[in-house]
Amino acid sequence: MNEINIDAIHKALANPVRRKILNWLRAPEAHFRDQQFPFDFGVSAGQLDKRCGLAQSTVSEHLKTLLRAELVTSRRISQCVFFKRNEPVIQAFLEHARTEL
């Protein structure tokens, strides 16, 4: 794995909505029970929009920030985009925080 971008991760985690999204993605089956697709794909952008209760464009910007920080990954299947936590990056960041701060 490449080096993680600590500054981008801190920026992403500074917003409570983005922290909620990461928390929801930790256990998608508990938070997105009405999703029609397997969670192996991740959670659809539409489900995240609905759960956040914010404008689609706002949620999209939050997801872009999480993607730039590499805290989530995305996968397009047909017209749907799915998001999953990027556990290796999250674990590397937690290890960095534990040993460097």
Buried (B, 14 or more C-beta within 10 A) or exposed (E): EEEBBBEBBEBBBEBEBBEBBBEBBEEBEEBBEEBEBEBEBBBBBBBBBBBBEBEEEEBBBBBEBBBBBBBBBBEEEEEBBBBBBBEEBBEBBEEBEEEEE
